[in-house]
Amino acid sequence: MSLQDYRHAFELAPVGLVLSRHRTMVDCNQAVCEMFGASREQLVGQSFQILYPSADEFQRFGERIAPILNAHGRYADDRVMRRFDGRFQGELFWCHVTGRAFDRADPHAAGIWTFEDLSASRAVKAELTAREREVAALVMRGLTAKEMGKALGISPRTVEIYRARLMRKYEAASTTDLVHRLAVGQ
C-alpha cells in the first residue's frame, strides 16, 4: 500500500482521526472537521483545548489520562466536547474518545486519537457544570464514588454531592436511573 493509499484511508475513515504532538493537533481527517464544525486549517496547529467546554476541563483531562497512557499506552472514555465553529458553534455534545500514545514514557509527546459523536443517541443538558460533566462521564462507566474521587482527585463525599446534583437535575430516582437518563439524554 502506498503512502497515498494510507492518506486516502485516513481521510475517509468512518470516525474522526487526529494525530497529535504535545496535545496539539498536527493532522485530522474530514470526519473530525465535520463533527466539530471546523475546517482542517482551523484545527491543525491548535491545542485540543479549543474542543473542550472549558480550559479547566482540558487541563484536568490531560492530568488524568497521562498516567493511564503511560501505563497502558492507550486510553478511552466518553466525555463532553464543544463544537468549534459553524452554525452549532459552542454546542456541547457527548463524544467517545480513544487515544494511543506513540511512546508510553512521554504519553503526550505524540499520539493518534479517534472521536465518535454520540449526540444522536445522547444529548447534553446544557446546565451542567464542568465537574458535573466529569462526574456524569464516570457514572456512565459504573465507577463507585471512591473510584471517581480517586480519578478526579476529590473526596468520595464530594463525588456523592455532585452525583446527587446530577440526580436532581435529571430527576433520577437512583444511580441506575441516572445512568439510563444520561445514556438517552433525558
PyMOL commands that place a pseudoatom at each C-alpha (Angstrom):
pseudoatom trace, name=CA, resn=MET, resi=1, chain=A, elem=C, hetatm=0, pos=[0.000, 0.000, 0.000]
pseudoatom trace, name=CA, resn=SER, resi=2, chain=A, elem=C, hetatm=0, pos=[1.404, 3.381, -0.984]
pseudoatom trace, name=CA, resn=LEU, resi=3, chain=A, elem=C, hetatm=0, pos=[1.619, 6.454, 1.208]
pseudoatom trace, name=CA, resn=GLN, resi=4, chain=A, elem=C, hetatm=0, pos=[-1.127, 7.997, -0.922]
pseudoatom trace, name=CA, resn=ASP, resi=5, chain=A, elem=C, hetatm=0, pos=[-3.387, 4.991, -0.156]
pseudoatom trace, name=CA, resn=TYR, resi=6, chain=A, elem=C, hetatm=0, pos=[-2.765, 5.435, 3.584]
pseudoatom trace, name=CA, resn=ARG, resi=7, chain=A, elem=C, hetatm=0, pos=[-3.610, 9.139, 3.318]
pseudoatom trace, name=CA, resn=HIS, resi=8, chain=A, elem=C, hetatm=0, pos=[-6.813, 8.268, 1.467]
pseudoatom trace, name=CA, resn=ALA, resi=9, chain=A, elem=C, hetatm=0, pos=[-7.773, 5.709, 4.148]
pseudoatom trace, name=CA, resn=PHE, resi=10, chain=A, elem=C, hetatm=0, pos=[-7.035, 8.272, 6.894]
pseudoatom trace, name=CA, resn=GLU, resi=11, chain=A, elem=C, hetatm=0, pos=[-9.188, 10.872, 5.173]
pseudoatom trace, name=CA, resn=LEU, resi=12, chain=A, elem=C, hetatm=0, pos=[-12.148, 8.520, 4.538]
pseudoatom trace, name=CA, resn=ALA, resi=13, chain=A, elem=C, hetatm=0, pos=[-12.152, 6.740, 7.922]
pseudoatom trace, name=CA, resn=PRO, resi=14, chain=A, elem=C, hetatm=0, pos=[-15.681, 6.427, 9.352]
pseudoatom trace, name=CA, resn=VAL, resi=15, chain=A, elem=C, hetatm=0, pos=[-14.560, 8.009, 12.659]
pseudoatom trace, name=CA, resn=GLY, resi=16, chain=A, elem=C, hetatm=0, pos=[-12.744, 11.216, 13.412]
pseudoatom trace, name=CA, resn=LEU, resi=17, chain=A, elem=C, hetatm=0, pos=[-8.971, 10.794, 13.479]
pseudoatom trace, name=CA, resn=VAL, resi=18, chain=A, elem=C, hetatm=0, pos=[-6.388, 13.237, 14.845]
pseudoatom trace, name=CA, resn=LEU, resi=19, chain=A, elem=C, hetatm=0, pos=[-2.615, 12.950, 15.013]
pseudoatom trace, name=CA, resn=SER, resi=20, chain=A, elem=C, hetatm=0, pos=[-1.220, 14.950, 17.910]
pseudoatom trace, name=CA, resn=ARG, resi=21, chain=A, elem=C, hetatm=0, pos=[2.010, 16.226, 19.425]
pseudoatom trace, name=CA, resn=HIS, resi=22, chain=A, elem=C, hetatm=0, pos=[2.014, 17.650, 22.944]
pseudoatom trace, name=CA, resn=ARG, resi=23, chain=A, elem=C, hetatm=0, pos=[-1.800, 17.932, 22.895]
pseudoatom trace, name=CA, resn=THR, resi=24, chain=A, elem=C, hetatm=0, pos=[-1.728, 19.944, 19.663]
pseudoatom trace, name=CA, resn=MET, resi=25, chain=A, elem=C, hetatm=0, pos=[-3.467, 18.712, 16.511]
pseudoatom trace, name=CA, resn=VAL, resi=26, chain=A, elem=C, hetatm=0, pos=[-0.931, 18.135, 13.724]
pseudoatom trace, name=CA, resn=ASP, resi=27, chain=A, elem=C, hetatm=0, pos=[-3.375, 16.463, 11.306]
pseudoatom trace, name=CA, resn=CYS, resi=28, chain=A, elem=C, hetatm=0, pos=[-7.035, 15.469, 11.233]
pseudoatom trace, name=CA, resn=ASN, resi=29, chain=A, elem=C, hetatm=0, pos=[-9.465, 13.873, 8.835]
pseudoatom trace, name=CA, resn=GLN, resi=30, chain=A, elem=C, hetatm=0, pos=[-12.701, 15.186, 7.356]
pseudoatom trace, name=CA, resn=ALA, resi=31, chain=A, elem=C, hetatm=0, pos=[-14.853, 13.363, 9.949]
pseudoatom trace, name=CA, resn=VAL, resi=32, chain=A, elem=C, hetatm=0, pos=[-13.275, 15.453, 12.734]
pseudoatom trace, name=CA, resn=CYS, resi=33, chain=A, elem=C, hetatm=0, pos=[-13.820, 18.638, 10.757]
pseudoatom trace, name=CA, resn=GLU, resi=34, chain=A, elem=C, hetatm=0, pos=[-17.496, 17.816, 10.238]
pseudoatom trace, name=CA, resn=MET, resi=35, chain=A, elem=C, hetatm=0, pos=[-18.004, 16.718, 13.852]
pseudoatom trace, name=CA, resn=PHE, resi=36, chain=A, elem=C, hetatm=0, pos=[-16.533, 19.893, 15.334]
pseudoatom trace, name=CA, resn=GLY, resi=37, chain=A, elem=C, hetatm=0, pos=[-17.785, 22.251, 12.611]
pseudoatom trace, name=CA, resn=ALA, resi=38, chain=A, elem=C, hetatm=0, pos=[-14.353, 23.427, 11.524]
pseudoatom trace, name=CA, resn=SER, resi=39, chain=A, elem=C, hetatm=0, pos=[-12.006, 23.258, 8.576]
pseudoatom trace, name=CA, resn=ARG, resi=40, chain=A, elem=C, hetatm=0, pos=[-8.686, 21.432, 8.702]
pseudoatom trace, name=CA, resn=GLU, resi=41, chain=A, elem=C, hetatm=0, pos=[-6.969, 24.832, 8.571]
pseudoatom trace, name=CA, resn=GLN, resi=42, chain=A, elem=C, hetatm=0, pos=[-8.853, 25.942, 11.697]
pseudoatom trace, name=CA, resn=LEU, resi=43, chain=A, elem=C, hetatm=0, pos=[-7.871, 22.802, 13.642]
pseudoatom trace, name=CA, resn=VAL, resi=44, chain=A, elem=C, hetatm=0, pos=[-4.342, 21.856, 12.580]
pseudoatom trace, name=CA, resn=GLY, resi=45, chain=A, elem=C, hetatm=0, pos=[-1.791, 23.594, 14.779]
pseudoatom trace, name=CA, resn=GLN, resi=46, chain=A, elem=C, hetatm=0, pos=[-4.350, 24.258, 17.511]
pseudoatom trace, name=CA, resn=SER, resi=47, chain=A, elem=C, hetatm=0, pos=[-4.384, 22.842, 21.022]
pseudoatom trace, name=CA, resn=PHE, resi=48, chain=A, elem=C, hetatm=0, pos=[-7.105, 20.306, 21.785]
pseudoatom trace, name=CA, resn=GLN, resi=49, chain=A, elem=C, hetatm=0, pos=[-8.229, 22.900, 24.353]
pseudoatom trace, name=CA, resn=ILE, resi=50, chain=A, elem=C, hetatm=0, pos=[-10.417, 24.597, 21.713]
pseudoatom trace, name=CA, resn=LEU, resi=51, chain=A, elem=C, hetatm=0, pos=[-12.579, 21.441, 21.608]
pseudoatom trace, name=CA, resn=TYR, resi=52, chain=A, elem=C, hetatm=0, pos=[-13.231, 21.291, 25.367]
pseudoatom trace, name=CA, resn=PRO, resi=53, chain=A, elem=C, hetatm=0, pos=[-16.070, 23.123, 27.140]
pseudoatom trace, name=CA, resn=SER, resi=54, chain=A, elem=C, hetatm=0, pos=[-13.504, 24.872, 29.374]
pseudoatom trace, name=CA, resn=ALA, resi=55, chain=A, elem=C, hetatm=0, pos=[-9.755, 25.298, 29.824]
pseudoatom trace, name=CA, resn=ASP, resi=56, chain=A, elem=C, hetatm=0, pos=[-10.126, 23.738, 33.261]
pseudoatom trace, name=CA, resn=GLU, resi=57, chain=A, elem=C, hetatm=0, pos=[-11.593, 20.518, 31.785]
pseudoatom trace, name=CA, resn=PHE, resi=58, chain=A, elem=C, hetatm=0, pos=[-8.797, 20.378, 29.207]
pseudoatom trace, name=CA, resn=GLN, resi=59, chain=A, elem=C, hetatm=0, pos=[-6.217, 20.658, 31.988]
pseudoatom trace, name=CA, resn=ARG, resi=60, chain=A, elem=C, hetatm=0, pos=[-7.852, 18.075, 34.257]
pseudoatom trace, name=CA, resn=PHE, resi=61, chain=A, elem=C, hetatm=0, pos=[-8.339, 15.524, 31.452]
pseudoatom trace, name=CA, resn=GLY, resi=62, chain=A, elem=C, hetatm=0, pos=[-4.689, 15.898, 30.452]
pseudoatom trace, name=CA, resn=GLU, resi=63, chain=A, elem=C, hetatm=0, pos=[-3.531, 15.288, 34.008]
pseudoatom trace, name=CA, resn=ARG, resi=64, chain=A, elem=C, hetatm=0, pos=[-5.886, 12.353, 34.452]
pseudoatom trace, name=CA, resn=ILE, resi=65, chain=A, elem=C, hetatm=0, pos=[-5.095, 10.498, 31.234]
pseudoatom trace, name=CA, resn=ALA, resi=66, chain=A, elem=C, hetatm=0, pos=[-1.290, 10.891, 31.274]
pseudoatom trace, name=CA, resn=PRO, resi=67, chain=A, elem=C, hetatm=0, pos=[-0.644, 8.153, 33.883]
pseudoatom trace, name=CA, resn=ILE, resi=68, chain=A, elem=C, hetatm=0, pos=[-3.079, 5.801, 32.108]
pseudoatom trace, name=CA, resn=LEU, resi=69, chain=A, elem=C, hetatm=0, pos=[-1.398, 6.406, 28.754]
pseudoatom trace, name=CA, resn=ASN, resi=70, chain=A, elem=C, hetatm=0, pos=[1.948, 5.935, 30.490]
pseudoatom trace, name=CA, resn=ALA, resi=71, chain=A, elem=C, hetatm=0, pos=[0.898, 2.589, 31.976]
pseudoatom trace, name=CA, resn=HIS, resi=72, chain=A, elem=C, hetatm=0, pos=[-1.151, 1.153, 29.108]
pseudoatom trace, name=CA, resn=GLY, resi=73, chain=A, elem=C, hetatm=0, pos=[-0.272, 3.178, 26.029]
pseudoatom trace, name=CA, resn=ARG, resi=74, chain=A, elem=C, hetatm=0, pos=[-3.968, 3.770, 25.297]
pseudoatom trace, name=CA, resn=TYR, resi=75, chain=A, elem=C, hetatm=0, pos=[-6.984, 5.498, 26.814]
pseudoatom trace, name=CA, resn=ALA, resi=76, chain=A, elem=C, hetatm=0, pos=[-10.723, 5.661, 26.120]
pseudoatom trace, name=CA, resn=ASP, resi=77, chain=A, elem=C, hetatm=0, pos=[-13.730, 7.408, 27.628]
pseudoatom trace, name=CA, resn=ASP, resi=78, chain=A, elem=C, hetatm=0, pos=[-16.961, 9.233, 26.878]
pseudoatom trace, name=CA, resn=ARG, resi=79, chain=A, elem=C, hetatm=0, pos=[-16.736, 12.955, 27.539]
pseudoatom trace, name=CA, resn=VAL, resi=80, chain=A, elem=C, hetatm=0, pos=[-18.468, 16.186, 26.716]
pseudoatom trace, name=CA, resn=MET, resi=81, chain=A, elem=C, hetatm=0, pos=[-16.786, 18.157, 23.939]
pseudoatom trace, name=CA, resn=ARG, resi=82, chain=A, elem=C, hetatm=0, pos=[-17.591, 21.510, 22.301]
pseudoatom trace, name=CA, resn=ARG, resi=83, chain=A, elem=C, hetatm=0, pos=[-18.234, 22.256, 18.650]
pseudoatom trace, name=CA, resn=PHE, resi=84, chain=A, elem=C, hetatm=0, pos=[-15.682, 24.730, 17.396]
pseudoatom trace, name=CA, resn=ASP, resi=85, chain=A, elem=C, hetatm=0, pos=[-17.331, 26.715, 14.646]
pseudoatom trace, name=CA, resn=GLY, resi=86, chain=A, elem=C, hetatm=0, pos=[-20.198, 26.794, 12.179]
pseudoatom trace, name=CA, resn=ARG, resi=87, chain=A, elem=C, hetatm=0, pos=[-23.888, 27.011, 12.901]
pseudoatom trace, name=CA, resn=PHE, resi=88, chain=A, elem=C, hetatm=0, pos=[-23.569, 24.892, 16.073]
pseudoatom trace, name=CA, resn=GLN, resi=89, chain=A, elem=C, hetatm=0, pos=[-20.648, 26.907, 17.500]
pseudoatom trace, name=CA, resn=GLY, resi=90, chain=A, elem=C, hetatm=0, pos=[-20.232, 26.276, 21.209]
pseudoatom trace, name=CA, resn=GLU, resi=91, chain=A, elem=C, hetatm=0, pos=[-22.738, 23.394, 21.286]
pseudoatom trace, name=CA, resn=LEU, resi=92, chain=A, elem=C, hetatm=0, pos=[-21.785, 20.727, 23.805]
pseudoatom trace, name=CA, resn=PHE, resi=93, chain=A, elem=C, hetatm=0, pos=[-22.048, 17.073, 22.827]
pseudoatom trace, name=CA, resn=TRP, resi=94, chain=A, elem=C, hetatm=0, pos=[-21.107, 13.633, 24.140]
pseudoatom trace, name=CA, resn=CYS, resi=95, chain=A, elem=C, hetatm=0, pos=[-18.130, 12.159, 22.346]
pseudoatom trace, name=CA, resn=HIS, resi=96, chain=A, elem=C, hetatm=0, pos=[-16.370, 8.797, 22.635]
pseudoatom trace, name=CA, resn=VAL, resi=97, chain=A, elem=C, hetatm=0, pos=[-12.623, 9.459, 22.589]
pseudoatom trace, name=CA, resn=THR, resi=98, chain=A, elem=C, hetatm=0, pos=[-9.922, 6.811, 22.215]
pseudoatom trace, name=CA, resn=GLY, resi=99, chain=A, elem=C, hetatm=0, pos=[-6.223, 7.503, 22.077]
pseudoatom trace, name=CA, resn=ARG, resi=100, chain=A, elem=C, hetatm=0, pos=[-2.917, 5.729, 21.768]
pseudoatom trace, name=CA, resn=ALA, resi=101, chain=A, elem=C, hetatm=0, pos=[0.425, 7.193, 22.777]
pseudoatom trace, name=CA, resn=PHE, resi=102, chain=A, elem=C, hetatm=0, pos=[3.336, 6.516, 20.437]
pseudoatom trace, name=CA, resn=ASP, resi=103, chain=A, elem=C, hetatm=0, pos=[5.692, 6.495, 23.444]
pseudoatom trace, name=CA, resn=ARG, resi=104, chain=A, elem=C, hetatm=0, pos=[4.410, 5.411, 26.867]
pseudoatom trace, name=CA, resn=ALA, resi=105, chain=A, elem=C, hetatm=0, pos=[7.303, 7.154, 28.608]
pseudoatom trace, name=CA, resn=ASP, resi=106, chain=A, elem=C, hetatm=0, pos=[6.138, 10.501, 27.183]
pseudoatom trace, name=CA, resn=PRO, resi=107, chain=A, elem=C, hetatm=0, pos=[2.395, 9.957, 26.625]
pseudoatom trace, name=CA, resn=HIS, resi=108, chain=A, elem=C, hetatm=0, pos=[1.522, 13.438, 25.363]
pseudoatom trace, name=CA, resn=ALA, resi=109, chain=A, elem=C, hetatm=0, pos=[4.545, 13.676, 23.031]
pseudoatom trace, name=CA, resn=ALA, resi=110, chain=A, elem=C, hetatm=0, pos=[2.721, 12.088, 20.085]
pseudoatom trace, name=CA, resn=GLY, resi=111, chain=A, elem=C, hetatm=0, pos=[-0.411, 10.047, 19.587]
pseudoatom trace, name=CA, resn=ILE, resi=112, chain=A, elem=C, hetatm=0, pos=[-3.385, 9.157, 17.483]
pseudoatom trace, name=CA, resn=TRP, resi=113, chain=A, elem=C, hetatm=0, pos=[-6.927, 9.850, 18.674]
pseudoatom trace, name=CA, resn=THR, resi=114, chain=A, elem=C, hetatm=0, pos=[-10.364, 8.797, 17.463]
pseudoatom trace, name=CA, resn=PHE, resi=115, chain=A, elem=C, hetatm=0, pos=[-13.523, 10.794, 18.049]
pseudoatom trace, name=CA, resn=GLU, resi=116, chain=A, elem=C, hetatm=0, pos=[-17.056, 9.454, 17.693]
pseudoatom trace, name=CA, resn=ASP, resi=117, chain=A, elem=C, hetatm=0, pos=[-20.018, 11.815, 18.025]
pseudoatom trace, name=CA, resn=LEU, resi=118, chain=A, elem=C, hetatm=0, pos=[-22.624, 10.303, 20.385]
pseudoatom trace, name=CA, resn=SER, resi=119, chain=A, elem=C, hetatm=0, pos=[-25.089, 13.201, 20.166]
pseudoatom trace, name=CA, resn=ALA, resi=120, chain=A, elem=C, hetatm=0, pos=[-27.580, 11.268, 18.028]
pseudoatom trace, name=CA, resn=SER, resi=121, chain=A, elem=C, hetatm=0, pos=[-28.239, 8.938, 20.961]
pseudoatom trace, name=CA, resn=ARG, resi=122, chain=A, elem=C, hetatm=0, pos=[-27.203, 11.070, 23.950]
pseudoatom trace, name=CA, resn=ALA, resi=123, chain=A, elem=C, hetatm=0, pos=[-27.930, 14.752, 24.446]
pseudoatom trace, name=CA, resn=VAL, resi=124, chain=A, elem=C, hetatm=0, pos=[-26.136, 17.039, 26.890]
pseudoatom trace, name=CA, resn=LYS, resi=125, chain=A, elem=C, hetatm=0, pos=[-28.058, 19.001, 29.483]
pseudoatom trace, name=CA, resn=ALA, resi=126, chain=A, elem=C, hetatm=0, pos=[-26.552, 22.432, 28.959]
pseudoatom trace, name=CA, resn=GLU, resi=127, chain=A, elem=C, hetatm=0, pos=[-26.861, 23.500, 32.595]
pseudoatom trace, name=CA, resn=LEU, resi=128, chain=A, elem=C, hetatm=0, pos=[-24.238, 21.034, 33.870]
pseudoatom trace, name=CA, resn=THR, resi=129, chain=A, elem=C, hetatm=0, pos=[-21.063, 22.432, 35.397]
pseudoatom trace, name=CA, resn=ALA, resi=130, chain=A, elem=C, hetatm=0, pos=[-17.638, 21.227, 34.285]
pseudoatom trace, name=CA, resn=ARG, resi=131, chain=A, elem=C, hetatm=0, pos=[-17.312, 18.995, 37.349]
pseudoatom trace, name=CA, resn=GLU, resi=132, chain=A, elem=C, hetatm=0, pos=[-20.837, 17.626, 36.878]
pseudoatom trace, name=CA, resn=ARG, resi=133, chain=A, elem=C, hetatm=0, pos=[-19.931, 16.673, 33.304]
pseudoatom trace, name=CA, resn=GLU, resi=134, chain=A, elem=C, hetatm=0, pos=[-16.850, 14.839, 34.577]
pseudoatom trace, name=CA, resn=VAL, resi=135, chain=A, elem=C, hetatm=0, pos=[-18.810, 13.003, 37.263]
pseudoatom trace, name=CA, resn=ALA, resi=136, chain=A, elem=C, hetatm=0, pos=[-21.543, 12.151, 34.732]
pseudoatom trace, name=CA, resn=ALA, resi=137, chain=A, elem=C, hetatm=0, pos=[-18.958, 10.563, 32.433]
pseudoatom trace, name=CA, resn=LEU, resi=138, chain=A, elem=C, hetatm=0, pos=[-17.607, 8.448, 35.304]
pseudoatom trace, name=CA, resn=VAL, resi=139, chain=A, elem=C, hetatm=0, pos=[-21.115, 7.490, 36.487]
pseudoatom trace, name=CA, resn=MET, resi=140, chain=A, elem=C, hetatm=0, pos=[-21.707, 6.203, 32.953]
pseudoatom trace, name=CA, resn=ARG, resi=141, chain=A, elem=C, hetatm=0, pos=[-18.649, 3.955, 33.348]
pseudoatom trace, name=CA, resn=GLY, resi=142, chain=A, elem=C, hetatm=0, pos=[-20.130, 2.449, 36.517]
pseudoatom trace, name=CA, resn=LEU, resi=143, chain=A, elem=C, hetatm=0, pos=[-17.431, 3.668, 38.886]
pseudoatom trace, name=CA, resn=THR, resi=144, chain=A, elem=C, hetatm=0, pos=[-18.018, 3.904, 42.632]
pseudoatom trace, name=CA, resn=ALA, resi=145, chain=A, elem=C, hetatm=0, pos=[-17.778, 7.227, 44.464]
pseudoatom trace, name=CA, resn=LYS, resi=146, chain=A, elem=C, hetatm=0, pos=[-14.397, 6.149, 45.802]
pseudoatom trace, name=CA, resn=GLU, resi=147, chain=A, elem=C, hetatm=0, pos=[-13.110, 5.285, 42.306]
pseudoatom trace, name=CA, resn=MET, resi=148, chain=A, elem=C, hetatm=0, pos=[-14.483, 8.544, 40.888]
pseudoatom trace, name=CA, resn=GLY, resi=149, chain=A, elem=C, hetatm=0, pos=[-12.913, 10.525, 43.710]
pseudoatom trace, name=CA, resn=LYS, resi=150, chain=A, elem=C, hetatm=0, pos=[-9.540, 8.952, 43.041]
pseudoatom trace, name=CA, resn=ALA, resi=151, chain=A, elem=C, hetatm=0, pos=[-9.823, 9.601, 39.288]
pseudoatom trace, name=CA, resn=LEU, resi=152, chain=A, elem=C, hetatm=0, pos=[-10.866, 13.231, 39.820]
pseudoatom trace, name=CA, resn=GLY, resi=153, chain=A, elem=C, hetatm=0, pos=[-8.627, 13.994, 42.797]
pseudoatom trace, name=CA, resn=ILE, resi=154, chain=A, elem=C, hetatm=0, pos=[-11.562, 14.811, 45.070]
pseudoatom trace, name=CA, resn=SER, resi=155, chain=A, elem=C, hetatm=0, pos=[-13.100, 13.069, 48.070]
pseudoatom trace, name=CA, resn=PRO, resi=156, chain=A, elem=C, hetatm=0, pos=[-15.755, 10.370, 47.647]
pseudoatom trace, name=CA, resn=ARG, resi=157, chain=A, elem=C, hetatm=0, pos=[-18.107, 12.588, 49.683]
pseudoatom trace, name=CA, resn=THR, resi=158, chain=A, elem=C, hetatm=0, pos=[-17.654, 15.411, 47.181]
pseudoatom trace, name=CA, resn=VAL, resi=159, chain=A, elem=C, hetatm=0, pos=[-18.399, 12.943, 44.368]
pseudoatom trace, name=CA, resn=GLU, resi=160, chain=A, elem=C, hetatm=0, pos=[-21.614, 11.979, 46.174]
pseudoatom trace, name=CA, resn=ILE, resi=161, chain=A, elem=C, hetatm=0, pos=[-22.621, 15.648, 46.321]
pseudoatom trace, name=CA, resn=TYR, resi=162, chain=A, elem=C, hetatm=0, pos=[-22.094, 16.044, 42.572]
pseudoatom trace, name=CA, resn=ARG, resi=163, chain=A, elem=C, hetatm=0, pos=[-23.909, 12.775, 41.852]
pseudoatom trace, name=CA, resn=ALA, resi=164, chain=A, elem=C, hetatm=0, pos=[-26.838, 13.975, 43.986]
pseudoatom trace, name=CA, resn=ARG, resi=165, chain=A, elem=C, hetatm=0, pos=[-26.925, 17.233, 41.989]
pseudoatom trace, name=CA, resn=LEU, resi=166, chain=A, elem=C, hetatm=0, pos=[-26.983, 15.221, 38.751]
pseudoatom trace, name=CA, resn=MET, resi=167, chain=A, elem=C, hetatm=0, pos=[-29.821, 13.073, 40.086]
pseudoatom trace, name=CA, resn=ARG, resi=168, chain=A, elem=C, hetatm=0, pos=[-31.826, 16.217, 40.891]
pseudoatom trace, name=CA, resn=LYS, resi=169, chain=A, elem=C, hetatm=0, pos=[-31.140, 17.820, 37.515]
pseudoatom trace, name=CA, resn=TYR, resi=170, chain=A, elem=C, hetatm=0, pos=[-32.048, 14.634, 35.640]
pseudoatom trace, name=CA, resn=GLU, resi=171, chain=A, elem=C, hetatm=0, pos=[-34.920, 13.840, 38.030]
pseudoatom trace, name=CA, resn=ALA, resi=172, chain=A, elem=C, hetatm=0, pos=[-33.441, 10.369, 38.578]
pseudoatom trace, name=CA, resn=ALA, resi=173, chain=A, elem=C, hetatm=0, pos=[-34.679, 8.136, 41.396]
pseudoatom trace, name=CA, resn=SER, resi=174, chain=A, elem=C, hetatm=0, pos=[-31.467, 6.086, 41.628]
pseudoatom trace, name=CA, resn=THR, resi=175, chain=A, elem=C, hetatm=0, pos=[-27.972, 5.868, 40.194]
pseudoatom trace, name=CA, resn=THR, resi=176, chain=A, elem=C, hetatm=0, pos=[-29.218, 3.235, 37.750]
pseudoatom trace, name=CA, resn=ASP, resi=177, chain=A, elem=C, hetatm=0, pos=[-31.975, 5.605, 36.652]
pseudoatom trace, name=CA, resn=LEU, resi=178, chain=A, elem=C, hetatm=0, pos=[-29.380, 8.402, 36.330]
pseudoatom trace, name=CA, resn=VAL, resi=179, chain=A, elem=C, hetatm=0, pos=[-27.212, 6.209, 34.072]
pseudoatom trace, name=CA, resn=HIS, resi=180, chain=A, elem=C, hetatm=0, pos=[-30.238, 5.468, 31.910]
pseudoatom trace, name=CA, resn=ARG, resi=181, chain=A, elem=C, hetatm=0, pos=[-31.221, 9.135, 31.684]
pseudoatom trace, name=CA, resn=LEU, resi=182, chain=A, elem=C, hetatm=0, pos=[-27.647, 10.162, 30.848]
pseudoatom trace, name=CA, resn=ALA, resi=183, chain=A, elem=C, hetatm=0, pos=[-27.443, 7.430, 28.207]
pseudoatom trace, name=CA, resn=VAL, resi=184, chain=A, elem=C, hetatm=0, pos=[-30.596, 8.548, 26.424]
pseudoatom trace, name=CA, resn=GLY, resi=185, chain=A, elem=C, hetatm=0, pos=[-30.099, 12.255, 27.061]
pseudoatom trace, name=CA, resn=GLN, resi=186, chain=A, elem=C, hetatm=0, pos=[-33.298, 12.875, 29.008]
for i in range(1, 186): cmd.bond("trace and resi %d" % i, "trace and resi %d" % (i + 1))
show_as sticks, trace
zoom trace
